[in-house]
Amino acid sequence: MSEIKPKGYWIARVDVANADAYAKYRELNALAFAKYDGRFIVRGPAGKVVKGTARKHNVVIEFADYATALACYESPEYAAARVFLDQVGEIDLIIAEGFAG
């Protein structure tokens, strides 16, 4: 029986302060996400915050596995987008391994 390999995820919470930088970031990050088959699971405004601090946008992107999620972040394609991400506003970004149990 083959082992199920857990997926990898990017989990981001964003408050956009610079809409122009965010638009350019999204344009460029699409290249990296396409190359590494990133699939948006959540992409939109905040839902109901039941505990903690809210941000205006929540994003979850799924990758085939954790190694692919990291490779996407470390890729030259994403590095070009990251230049603009640093200008967007307040951002929390976590790269996590999914649960395969």
N, C-alpha and C positions, 0 to 999 in steps of 0.2 A: 504494500500500500504506500503510495507516495505522500510525502508530507505537504500540507497546504502551506504555501508561502504567504506570510502576511503582506498586505498592501502597505504602501507608504502614503503619507498625507502631509500636505501643507495646511496649516490652520492659521489664518490671518484675521486680525481685527484692525480696522483702519478708520481714522478720522482724517478726512481729506481737507487740507487747508489750501492746497495749490491745485486747482482743477486742471490747469494746463499740463503740469508735470504728471498728474495722474493719468491724463489721456495719453501722453507720450509713453509712460510706463506700461499701460495696458496694450498699446500698439506693439511695443517691443517684447513684452513678456509672452505674447501670443506665439512668437517664433519658438521660444524655448518650450512652452507647454505643448506645442504641436510636435516638436522633435522628440520629446520624452513621453508622449501620449498622456499628458495630464488631462484629467477630466474633472470639470467643475461639478461638485456635489452641492455646494452652497455658494451662492454669489448674489448678495443683495443686502438690503438694509437690515439693521438689527431687528431681531424679533423681540419678544418680551424678555427683559432682563429680570430674572428672579433672584439673583444674588450677584454681587460684584459690580464692576464698573462697565458701563456700556460704551461701545464705539459705534459709529454710524454705519459701518459696513462690516459684514462678516463673510469670510471666504473659506471654503474647504475644497482642496484640490486632491484628487486621488491619482496615485501612480501604481504601476504594476507591483512595486515593492519599495522598501525603504532605500535601498541602494540607488534606485532610479530617481527617487525623490531628491536625494542628496546630489546626484549627478546633475540633475536639472538646475538646482540652486548654484552649483559650482561651474556650470557651463559658461562658455564665452557669450552665448546668446542671452542668458539671464544676466550676466555681468553688465551688458550694455543697458538692459532695462533697469538694473539696480541703481545706476547713476541717477535716474529720475525718481526712483522710489525714495531715495534719501531726501528728496525735495518735496515729497507729497504732504507729509504731516506726521501725526502720531501713528505708529504702527507696532503691532506685536505680531511676530511671525515665528511659528514653531514648526519644525519638521519632525514628524512622529511615525513610529511603526505601528501599524494596525494590530488588532488582536485576531489571532487565527484559531483560537480555542473554541 
